Amino acid sequence: MSDQQPPKIVPLRSDVHGKLKVRELGTFEHVKSAHMVPVTAHEFSRLGAEYPIVFVKNSDTDQFQAVALMGLKVGENLFVDGEKWKGVFVPGAVRNHPFVLAPVGENKEQLMVGLIEGSPVVGEEEGNALFSESGEETDYLKAKKENLVGYLESEQMTRAFVSVLAEKDLLASQNVSVTAGGEKINLGGVYIVDEKKLGELSEEDFADFRKRGFLPALYAQLGSMHQFSRLAKMHAEG
């Protein structure tokens, strides 16, 4: 997806978007070519039963981010089948679309609800209304905003979690090689938890990880590596 423009996010306003409706996951068109989706540590246990969870490094910021892999190649999402999602658990980042919480201008503390303009799930014809005739927020929009706040808190905790892993040198670069239907696919640029170094953590660090609730996410990430064989099977079946 590197050749695509980043989505344009606009502030959600009743005077501008009063007539808009959102089709609630009636389509997954917005992620049909996303081979990876950002995820939060709170989702790892559910995600790990279906998708490989890895870390990728942003070359601009040098920051690591947790992602679930949806495909083995750029532009391939094996879980999108027309209007259906072939997995059981849909990651929060996919469910929240087309809404985001974004900082207001330079003020990083103040957040606004933004809408991804031009999203295929937004229109005036069908779906859930965002505002009533009088410009009040609908229950649907209120529930969406609550979800966004919860997701933001998970994201912040995940950033702290990932930065601790990086600080403790627990993320190891991994070249993953997968054979899918006779085709050999190499995945570079991914990082996973270094199980050996995790086992060598000091008792103090390990106790700290346990206290902060990091351990289930760490083990879920390690266990999720078995899901590469699922992706290979899905890729081969086309």
C-alpha positions in Angstrom: 0.0 0.0 0.0 3.0 2.2 -0.1 2.0 3.8 -3.4 -1.3 5.0 -2.0 -2.0 8.4 -0.6 -2.7 8.4 3.2 -6.5 8.8 3.8 -7.7 12.3 4.3 -9.2 12.9 7.8 -11.7 15.7 8.3 -13.3 16.8 11.6 -16.8 15.3 12.0 -19.4 18.2 12.0 -23.2 18.1 12.0 -23.4 21.1 9.7 -21.2 19.4 7.1 -22.0 15.7 7.6 -25.6 16.0 8.8 -26.9 13.7 6.1 -24.1 11.1 6.1 -24.7 7.4 6.9 -22.2 4.7 7.5 -22.7 1.1 6.4 -21.7 -0.9 9.5 -19.1 -3.3 8.1 -21.4 -3.9 5.1 -18.2 -3.9 3.1 -14.5 -4.5 3.9 -13.4 -2.6 0.8 -11.4 -0.1 2.8 -9.0 -2.9 3.9 -9.2 -5.3 0.9 -5.6 -4.5 0.0 -4.2 -4.1 3.5 -1.8 -7.0 4.2 -1.2 -5.7 7.7 -3.5 -3.9 10.2 -2.3 -2.0 13.4 -3.5 -3.8 16.5 -3.4 -3.2 20.3 -1.9 -5.5 23.0 -5.4 -6.0 24.4 -6.4 -7.8 21.2 -3.4 -10.1 21.0 -5.0 -13.1 22.7 -8.0 -13.0 20.4 -5.9 -12.2 17.3 -3.3 -14.8 18.0 -5.8 -17.6 17.4 -6.2 -16.5 13.7 -3.4 -14.1 12.5 0.3 -13.9 12.9 1.2 -10.8 15.1 4.5 -9.1 14.4 6.2 -5.8 14.9 7.3 -3.5 12.2 9.5 -0.5 12.4 8.5 2.9 11.0 11.5 4.1 9.0 10.7 7.7 9.6 10.3 7.7 13.3 12.3 4.5 14.2 9.3 3.5 16.3 8.0 -0.1 16.4 4.3 -0.8 15.8 2.3 -4.0 16.5 0.4 -5.4 13.5 -1.6 -8.4 12.5 -0.7 -9.9 9.1 -3.7 -10.4 6.8 -1.7 -11.6 3.8 1.8 -12.7 2.7 2.2 -10.0 0.1 1.8 -6.3 -0.1 -1.7 -5.5 -1.4 -3.2 -8.9 -0.3 -5.8 -9.3 2.4 -6.7 -13.0 2.5 -9.5 -12.4 5.0 -11.6 -10.1 2.8 -14.1 -12.0 0.6 -16.4 -9.5 -1.0 -18.6 -8.3 1.8 -17.5 -11.0 4.2 -14.7 -11.3 6.7 -13.3 -14.8 6.6 -11.9 -14.6 10.2 -13.8 -14.7 13.5 -12.3 -11.7 15.3 -12.2 -8.4 13.3 -9.4 -6.1 14.6 -10.6 -2.9 16.3 -8.8 -0.7 13.7 -10.9 -2.3 11.0 -14.1 -2.1 13.0 -13.6 1.6 13.9 -13.4 2.7 10.3 -14.3 5.3 9.0 -13.9 7.1 12.4 -10.7 8.1 14.1 -9.7 10.2 17.1 -7.2 12.8 15.9 -5.4 15.7 17.6 -6.8 19.1 17.0 -4.2 21.0 15.0 -0.9 21.3 17.0 -2.7 20.6 20.3 -1.9 17.0 21.0 -4.0 16.9 24.2 -7.3 17.9 22.6 -8.8 15.3 20.4 -11.5 15.4 17.8 -13.6 12.7 16.1 -12.5 12.6 12.5 -14.0 10.9 9.5 -12.0 9.4 6.7 -13.2 11.2 3.7 -14.1 9.3 0.6 -14.4 6.0 2.5 -16.5 3.4 0.6 -18.6 2.8 3.6 -19.8 6.4 3.8 -22.7 7.8 1.8 -26.2 9.4 2.1 -28.2 6.5 0.8 -27.9 3.6 3.2 -26.5 2.8 6.6 -26.6 4.2 10.1 -27.3 8.0 10.4 -24.7 10.0 12.3 -26.9 12.9 13.2 -30.7 13.4 13.7 -32.7 15.9 11.7 -32.0 18.5 14.4 -28.2 17.9 14.2 -28.0 15.9 17.4 -25.6 12.9 17.6 -27.4 9.6 17.1 -27.0 6.7 19.5 -24.9 5.0 16.8 -22.4 7.8 16.7 -22.3 8.1 20.5 -21.5 4.4 20.8 -18.8 4.8 18.1 -17.2 7.6 20.0 -17.1 5.5 23.2 -15.4 2.7 21.2 -12.8 5.2 19.9 -12.0 6.4 23.4 -11.5 2.8 24.6 -9.4 2.0 21.6 -7.2 5.1 22.1 -6.5 4.0 25.7 -5.5 0.6 24.4 -3.3 2.2 21.7 -1.5 4.3 24.4 -0.9 1.3 26.6 0.3 -0.7 23.5 2.8 2.1 22.6 4.2 1.9 26.2 4.3 -1.9 26.0 6.1 -1.8 22.6 8.6 0.8 23.8 9.5 -1.3 26.8 10.1 -4.3 24.6 12.4 -2.2 22.4 14.2 -0.7 25.4 14.8 -4.2 26.9 16.1 -5.3 23.4 13.4 -8.0 23.3 12.4 -7.5 19.6 14.4 -9.6 17.1 14.4 -9.0 13.4 13.1 -12.1 11.6 13.1 -13.2 8.0 10.0 -15.4 7.6 10.0 -17.8 4.8 6.7 -19.4 3.9 5.9 -22.0 1.2 2.4 -21.5 -0.2 1.2 -23.9 -2.8 4.7 -24.5 -4.2 5.5 -20.8 -4.1 8.2 -19.6 -1.7 7.5 -16.3 -0.1 10.0 -14.4 2.0 8.8 -11.8 4.4 11.4 -9.3 5.6 11.3 -6.3 7.9 9.3 -8.0 10.6 10.3 -8.3 14.3 9.1 -10.8 16.9 9.6 -11.3 20.6 13.0 -12.9 21.2 12.0 -15.9 23.3 15.5 -16.6 24.5 16.0 -13.0 25.8 12.6 -13.1 27.3 13.7 -16.2 29.3 16.8 -14.4 30.4 15.0 -11.4 31.8 15.9 -10.5 35.4 13.4 -11.5 38.1 12.7 -7.9 38.7 11.9 -7.1 35.1 9.8 -10.3 34.8 7.8 -9.3 37.9 7.3 -5.8 36.5 6.0 -7.3 33.2 3.6 -9.5 35.1 2.4 -6.6 37.2 1.8 -4.5 34.2 -0.1 -7.2 32.4 2.4 -7.6 29.6 2.9 -11.4 29.8 -0.3 -12.6 28.1 0.4 -10.4 25.1 4.0 -11.6 24.9 3.0 -15.2 24.9 0.1 -14.6 22.5 2.5 -13.0 20.0 4.9 -15.9 20.2 2.0 -18.4 19.8 0.6 -16.5 16.9 3.6 -17.4 14.7 1.9 -20.8 14.0 -0.7 -18.8 12.0 1.7 -18.3 9.2 0.8 -21.9 8.0 -2.9 -20.7 7.9 -2.0 -17.7 5.7 0.1 -20.0 3.5 -2.9 -22.4 3.1 -5.3 -19.5 2.4 -2.8 -18.0 -0.1 -2.4 -21.3 -1.9 -6.2 -21.8 -2.1 -6.4 -18.3 -3.7 
